[in-house]
Amino acid sequence: MTKKEIDLICLHGTNGEVTPIRLRLKDEDGQYQAYTIKEYRDLSHHGTKLMSDGVYVTDKTLIFECKIIVFGREKRIRLYSNEPYLSWIMTS
C-alpha cells in the first residue's frame, strides 16, 4: 500500500458531518494533481484497530473510502485524519 500526505477540501455540515469533496497531491514529478471524489463511504468511529492497508485507527480517526477517476479509470482510495483533523493521508 502507498501512503501519501494530501490536501483535502471537505464540507463541514451544521450537524458536524464531514463530507470529502476534492483532494490534491504531488505526483512523482513534484506537480500537483487534483481529483474530485465521485463517491465515498464513511468508515469512522468503529473502534480501535489496524486497517487492512496498515493504518492504525481509533474511534477519533476520520476514515473515508472513496472513488476517484485517474486517467479515465476508477480508483478506490482511503483517506485518514486524526484529531485535530488538520492533516490527511491517502492510501491506495
N, C-alpha and C positions, 0 to 999 in steps of 0.2 A: 504494500500500500504506500502511496505517496502522500505526504503531509506537506501542505503549503500554507503560509500565512496569507490572508486575503483581506481586501477591503469589502465591506458588505453594506448595502443600503437596505434598511428594514423599515417597515411600517409599525409604529407602536400605537396600538388601539387604546381607546379610553378604558377598556376593560383589562388592560395590562397584557393583552395578547401581542406577541411579536410575529410579524409576517416577513420572511425574507423576500426581497424584490429583485435585486441585481447584485452581482459580485464582480470584482476586478482583481486580477492577479498579474504578476510579471511572468512572461514566458521565458524560455531558455536563452533568448537573445536580450533579455532585460526590458522588453517592450511590454506595456500594459495591454491586457486583453480583457474585455468586459463581456459578460454573459447575463442574459435575462433568465430568471428562474421561471420555468414553464409550469412546474408542479412541485409541491412539497408535502411532506408528511412530518408532523411534529412528534418526535420520539422522546421529548423531555420528561423529566420527573418520574422516571420508572425505577429509581433506586440506584445504588452504587454498584458498578460492575465494570468489567473490561469488555469493550465492544469488539466485534469481530475484526475490525481494522486496527486494533491495538491501542485505542484511545481509552484511558481510564476516565469514567464519568461518575458524577454524584447526582443526588436529587436536585442540585442547584445548577447543573450544566444544561444549557440550551442545546438541543440536538435537532437538526433538520436533515431529513433525507430528501434530496432534491433531484429534479431532472433539468438539465440544460442541453442546449444544442451546440455542438462543437463541429465545425466544418460539415454541417448538414447531417450529422449523426447524433442520436440521443446518447447522453452520458449520464449515469447516476453518480451522485456525489453525496457526501455527508458534510455538514457544517457544524462546528462546535464552538461554544463560548462559555467561559466560567465567569462568575461574578467578579468584578462589576460589569461584565459584558462589554468591555472596551476593545477587545481584540478577538479575532475569529481565525480558526484554521479550517482547512478543507482537506478531506481525504478522498481519494479516487482509486 
